[in-house]
Amino acid sequence: MTDQFLLNQVAIITGAARGIGFEIASQLAQAGARVAVLDVHEAEAKTAAQLLCDGGYEAIGLGADVRYKDQVLAAIQVVIDQWKRIDVLINNAGICPVTPFPDISEAEWDLVLGVNLKGAFLCSQAVAPFMRRQQYGRIVNIASSAGQMGGLAVGLHYSSSKAGTLGLTKSLARILAPEIQVNAVAPGTTETSLIENWDQGAVANIIKQIPLKRLGQPSDVAGAVLFMVSPQAAFITGQTLSVNGGLLML
Ligand SMILES: NC(=O)c1ccc[n+]([C@@H]2O[C@H](COP(=O)([O-])OP(=O)(O)OC[C@H]3O[C@@H](n4cnc5c(N)ncnc54)[C@H](O)[C@@H]3O)[C@@H](O)[C@H]2O)c1
């Protein structure tokens, strides 16, 4: 998909300073969108946005921790002040500790659920009124195969948060229809800094189980997101598109 089907649209991508989120921001920008790169690391978000601007795209970098409603609302307001609309929200911000079940503290459970699940809820709640007013909006939640099948190398708080993401996606899809479509993209293990500290033996074991015999790349995930916000996905809502090399076949 190379045409500018997102021309005049505004997209917010959370957790977009690096990794999958940055690749999504790049692909949406290439499709013509003005993109807001939102991240808890404000300086990195601004650097990432500058990279896109240097490439000739329209982008702004915003600092916000998606766990906090006031920070989310403030960031959304900057986007509205600048571009007057919001067409696309990609809930991508996420953290993935690999802490074994007996060692997960209450605070770590709250942190993971806070970023991965509450963050997507808060951002969706914040953009929905603008999308409703425009009679158009697309929300894509980045889930995970860990939420579909149980995690292979990740903490169960992570898997639980991503299973919650799937429930959030379906409920939002019903509540926000027909103006707003809400879908999920569920990546399998993808090569980003999120997995850089994983045990290499565990990663090799995962690759052995993947029919396509490799890890995902951020561009694999971004391509699926691009489809979900394209005109081709006009009759799709409440669905999950798995991008996992065949590890899980539903
Ligand atoms: N990499 C994988 O194997 C994999 C697999 C399945 C799903 N995912 C999901 O894809 C998404 C992106 O992951 P990634 O691999 O690019 O990870 P990453 O660690 O490279 O990037 C995550 C980004 O989210 C930001 N972030 C973290 N906490 C935040 C907060 N509270 N508020 C705002 N931003 C915050 C980080 O600063 C970072 O820029 C996550 O939701 C992750 O769970 C990743």
Ligand as a Chemical Component Dictionary entry (heavy atoms), coordinates in Angstrom:
data_LIG
# 
_chem_comp.id                   LIG 
_chem_comp.type                 NON-POLYMER 
_chem_comp.pdbx_formal_charge   0 
_chem_comp.three_letter_code    LIG 
# 
loop_
_chem_comp_atom.comp_id 
_chem_comp_atom.atom_id 
_chem_comp_atom.alt_atom_id 
_chem_comp_atom.type_symbol 
_chem_comp_atom.charge 
_chem_comp_atom.model_Cartn_x 
_chem_comp_atom.model_Cartn_y 
_chem_comp_atom.model_Cartn_z 
_chem_comp_atom.pdbx_ordinal 
LIG N1  N1  N 0  8.381  -6.742 20.701 1  
LIG C1  C1  C 0  7.573  -7.786 20.841 2  
LIG O1  O1  O 0  7.990  -8.957 20.839 3  
LIG C2  C2  C 0  6.089  -7.572 20.997 4  
LIG C3  C3  C 0  5.231  -8.664 20.828 5  
LIG C4  C4  C 0  3.872  -8.492 20.987 6  
LIG C5  C5  C 0  3.359  -7.248 21.309 7  
LIG N2  N2  N 1  4.213  -6.198 21.461 8  
LIG C6  C6  C 0  3.621  -4.918 21.841 9  
LIG O2  O2  O 0  3.990  -3.920 20.904 10 
LIG C7  C7  C 0  4.010  -2.654 21.558 11 
LIG C8  C8  C 0  5.324  -1.956 21.259 12 
LIG O3  O3  O 0  6.375  -2.735 21.754 13 
LIG P1  P1  P 0  7.891  -2.617 21.281 14 
LIG O4  O4  O 0  8.378  -3.987 21.060 15 
LIG O5  O5  O -1 8.012  -1.616 20.196 16 
LIG O6  O6  O 0  8.557  -2.101 22.650 17 
LIG P2  P2  P 0  9.589  -0.928 22.940 18 
LIG O7  O7  O 0  9.979  -1.128 24.366 19 
LIG O8  O8  O 0  10.655 -0.872 21.906 20 
LIG O9  O9  O 0  8.684  0.386  22.793 21 
LIG C9  C9  C 0  7.684  0.693  23.703 22 
LIG C10 C10 C 0  7.518  2.207  23.776 23 
LIG O10 O10 O 0  6.471  2.490  24.723 24 
LIG C11 C11 C 0  6.895  3.586  25.532 25 
LIG N3  N3  N 0  6.203  3.564  26.824 26 
LIG C12 C12 C 0  6.415  2.706  27.848 27 
LIG N4  N4  N 0  5.643  3.027  28.897 28 
LIG C13 C13 C 0  4.906  4.110  28.514 29 
LIG C14 C14 C 0  3.936  4.913  29.171 30 
LIG N5  N5  N 0  3.577  4.673  30.434 31 
LIG N6  N6  N 0  3.392  5.931  28.486 32 
LIG C15 C15 C 0  3.764  6.195  27.217 33 
LIG N7  N7  N 0  4.692  5.486  26.554 34 
LIG C16 C16 C 0  5.255  4.456  27.199 35 
LIG C17 C17 C 0  8.404  3.379  25.681 36 
LIG O11 O11 O 0  9.059  4.555  26.106 37 
LIG C18 C18 C 0  8.793  2.923  24.277 38 
LIG O12 O12 O 0  9.105  4.010  23.449 39 
LIG C19 C19 C 0  3.782  -2.934 23.045 40 
LIG O13 O13 O 0  2.422  -2.735 23.364 41 
LIG C20 C20 C 0  4.128  -4.396 23.168 42 
LIG O14 O14 O 0  3.489  -5.027 24.255 43 
LIG C21 C21 C 0  5.559  -6.327 21.306 44 
# 
loop_
_chem_comp_bond.comp_id 
_chem_comp_bond.atom_id_1 
_chem_comp_bond.atom_id_2 
_chem_comp_bond.value_order 
_chem_comp_bond.pdbx_ordinal 
LIG N1  C1  SING 1  
LIG C1  O1  DOUB 2  
LIG C1  C2  SING 3  
LIG C2  C3  SING 4  
LIG C2  C21 DOUB 5  
LIG C3  C4  DOUB 6  
LIG C4  C5  SING 7  
LIG C5  N2  DOUB 8  
LIG N2  C6  SING 9  
LIG N2  C21 SING 10 
LIG C6  O2  SING 11 
LIG C6  C20 SING 12 
LIG O2  C7  SING 13 
LIG C7  C8  SING 14 
LIG C7  C19 SING 15 
LIG C8  O3  SING 16 
LIG O3  P1  SING 17 
LIG P1  O4  DOUB 18 
LIG P1  O5  SING 19 
LIG P1  O6  SING 20 
LIG O6  P2  SING 21 
LIG P2  O7  DOUB 22 
LIG P2  O8  SING 23 
LIG P2  O9  SING 24 
LIG O9  C9  SING 25 
LIG C9  C10 SING 26 
LIG C10 O10 SING 27 
LIG C10 C18 SING 28 
LIG O10 C11 SING 29 
LIG C11 N3  SING 30 
LIG C11 C17 SING 31 
LIG N3  C12 SING 32 
LIG N3  C16 SING 33 
LIG C12 N4  DOUB 34 
LIG N4  C13 SING 35 
LIG C13 C14 SING 36 
LIG C13 C16 DOUB 37 
LIG C14 N5  SING 38 
LIG C14 N6  DOUB 39 
LIG N6  C15 SING 40 
LIG C15 N7  DOUB 41 
LIG N7  C16 SING 42 
LIG C17 O11 SING 43 
LIG C17 C18 SING 44 
LIG C18 O12 SING 45 
LIG C19 O13 SING 46 
LIG C19 C20 SING 47 
LIG C20 O14 SING 48 
# 
